[in-house]
Amino acid sequence: MKSKPYETPDLYFAALLKTAKVPMKAPRWLDERKTRCHFVFEDEGNGVIERLHLEWVNDDAKVQARS
């Protein structure tokens, strides 16, 4: 299955995805001065990002502190 990009402007959710070992690509800068960006991850279509997002908004997200 081909992966597609998933973007989020939320630094904290991006940190959760990174900690959960979701593959991260380069950020996409929204302005020339590089003061705003979207964090881009590989959505492999297995429902991991959707599940993590649901856990995130319900304050149930659990990741290892030292992963």
C-alpha positions in Angstrom: 0.0 0.0 0.0 1.3 3.4 -0.9 1.8 5.9 1.9 0.3 9.4 1.7 1.4 12.5 3.5 -0.4 13.6 6.7 0.1 17.2 7.8 -0.5 18.8 11.2 0.4 22.3 12.4 0.2 21.1 16.0 3.7 20.7 17.6 2.4 18.6 20.5 0.5 16.2 18.2 3.6 16.0 15.9 5.7 15.1 19.0 3.2 12.4 19.9 3.3 10.9 16.3 7.1 11.1 16.4 7.2 9.3 19.7 4.8 6.7 18.4 7.4 6.0 15.6 5.2 7.3 12.7 7.7 8.1 9.9 8.3 11.9 9.6 9.2 13.7 6.4 10.6 17.3 6.2 8.3 20.1 7.5 6.4 22.2 4.9 7.1 25.9 5.6 4.1 28.2 5.1 6.0 31.4 4.7 9.3 32.7 3.3 10.8 33.6 6.7 10.2 30.0 8.0 8.2 31.0 11.0 5.2 28.8 10.4 5.1 25.2 9.3 3.2 22.0 9.0 4.8 18.8 10.2 4.5 16.1 7.5 4.3 12.4 8.4 3.8 9.3 6.3 0.3 7.9 6.6 0.7 4.3 5.8 -3.0 3.7 5.7 -3.1 1.3 8.6 -5.2 3.5 10.9 -2.4 4.4 13.3 -2.6 8.2 12.8 -6.4 8.1 13.0 -6.3 6.0 16.2 -3.7 8.3 17.8 -5.6 11.4 16.8 -8.8 10.0 18.4 -6.8 9.1 21.6 -5.2 12.6 21.5 -8.5 14.5 21.4 -10.0 12.2 24.1 -6.9 12.7 26.3 -6.3 8.9 26.2 -3.0 8.9 24.2 -0.4 6.6 25.7 3.2 6.5 24.5 6.3 5.3 26.1 8.2 8.1 27.9 11.6 6.9 26.6 11.0 5.5 23.1 
